[in-house]
Amino acid sequence: MEIEVLADSQSVAGRAASIIAGYAQEAIAARGSFVLAVSGGQTPWIMLRSLATARIPWRAVHVVQVDERVAPAGHADRNLTHLTESLLDHSPLPPDQLHAMPVESPDLVAAAASYAATLRNIAGEPAIIDLVHLGLGPDGHTASLVPGDRVLDVDNADVALSGPYQGRRRMTLTYPILNRARRIVWVVTGGEKADMLNRLLDGDRGIPAGRVHSDQALLLADCAAAPGRRTSKTGGVLCA
């Protein structure tokens, strides 16, 4: 896994947006479309607000969700609420090309299967996402693949449901589809992530994030999450 360390979360967000825009241009030139899967979090919302101004062929872009809390439409707990405010409201992305996880359905099992079908429709069969953006929790979770949950063992579906976590059930992409992605971009900021970041970089499969393949992955971190690492490959400032 490659790693880039930047000074702060704002710098990480801007760098991530630039990288995603570049990958989008490459994918559209090569295959005619770009499928981006987005996770939640404070730094990602800044990243998406920056991405919204990028000059890319937005009509060839599809945005899907990595995971979502089971909560009402418009609720502050919903990733979709912030995704809409950060990206959709500020970019030319066609609204029907932002594909929301159907967590308001009364039948969540059927809804997960329906979302997997949506992914196949836009990303082929099996669905191959061009770029997946992931975050890292202080407990080592990524997406809504959380420690001790049965969702970690799902190997026959691309979308599944977790049990309650921090007060909400979640719908999430699973390891099979994450590990088919053409590229993974990790965005990790904050000192509370430092221990898990080191375990992720060490390939520790004892944490959920460590089971995501790393061969096509880039990790962007700030100094708070990566103390003791240099901010550039050419010997930049050593993070305190």
Secondary structure, DSSP 8 states (H G I E B T S, - for coil): -EEEEESSHHHHHHHHHHHHHHHHHHHHHHHS-EEEEE--SHHHHHHHHHHTTS-S-GGGEEEEESEEES--TT-TT-HHHHHHHHTGGGS---GGGEE---TT-S-HHHHHHHHHHHHHHHHTTTT--SEEEE---TTS-BTTB-TT-GGGG--S-SEEE---BTTB-EEEE-HHHHTT-SEEEEEE-SGGGHHHHHHHHTT-TTSGGGGS--TTEEEEEETTTSTTSBSSTTT--B--
